[in-house]
Amino acid sequence: MPVFDPSVAINLAAVATAVVASAVWLKSALVRQRHEELEQLADTRGERIKDQEVRILELEKAVAEMRGQMQAIQALKATEIADQVVAQLNAQK
């Protein structure tokens, strides 16, 4: 019959404690890494949103400028048409 050796029990308990402590440390390290990655992702997305907002403002300015140019062209065309009508009416007299 084997004899109970307390040093073996202490060694087994120490190994089991080391395994559990390692597992807890590994899990906390993974959680910390995941948290840091999510913070970096949020920062990156925040920067992208700011960049997109700036781009939208630039495009809105460009569209407003183009609308002004189109109105100027339409006004010029209307003036040219009116001048042609007046010229033809004067020619018919």
N, C-alpha and C positions, 0 to 999 in steps of 0.2 A: 504494500500500500504506500502510495507516495506521501511524502511528508509536506505539509503546508509550509511554504517558504515565504515569509513576509517581504523579503527583498524583491521577489518575483512579482508579487502583487503591487508593490510600490512602483516597480519599473513599468508594469502594464498600465497602472493608473497614470504615470507620467507620460507614457506614449499616447494614451487615449486623450489626455489633457492637451498634449501638443498637437494632436490631429484636430481636435475640436477648436483650439485656439487658431490654428492655421486656417481652418475653414471659415471661421468668423472673420479673420483678418482679410482673407481673399474676397469674401462677400462684400465687406465694407470697402475694400479697394475698388471692386467692380462698380459698386454703387457710386462712389466718389467720382470715378472716371466717367461714368454715364452722366452724372450731374454736370461735370465740367464740359462734356461734349454738348449737352443740351444748352448750356449757357452760351457756348461759342456759336451754336446754331442760331440761337435767338439773336445774338449780336449781329451775326452775318445777315440774317433776314431783316433786322432793323435797318442795317446799312443799305440793303437792296431796296427797301421800301423808301428810304430817304432819296436814293438815287432815282427811283421811278417817279417820285413826286417832283423832283427837279426837272426830269425829262418831260413830264406832263405839262408843267408850266411853260417850258420852252416850246412845246408843240402848240399849246393854246395861243401863245404869242404869235407863232408862225401862221396859224389859222386866221387869227384876227387881222394880221397884215395882209394875207391873201384875200380876205373878204373885202378889205378896204380897196385893194387893187382892182378886184372884180367890180366893185361899185363904181370906181373911177372909169373903168373901161366901158361899163354899161352907160354911164352918163355921157361919155365921149361919143359912143355910138348913137345915143338918142339925139345929141346935138348935131352930129353929122346927118342923121336922117332928117331932122327938122330943117337944117340948112339946104339939103337937097330938095325937100318939098317946097320951100320958099323959092328956091332957084327955078324950079319947074313952073310954079305958079306965076312967077315974074316973066318967065319965057313965054307963057301962054297968053299973056296980056298983049 
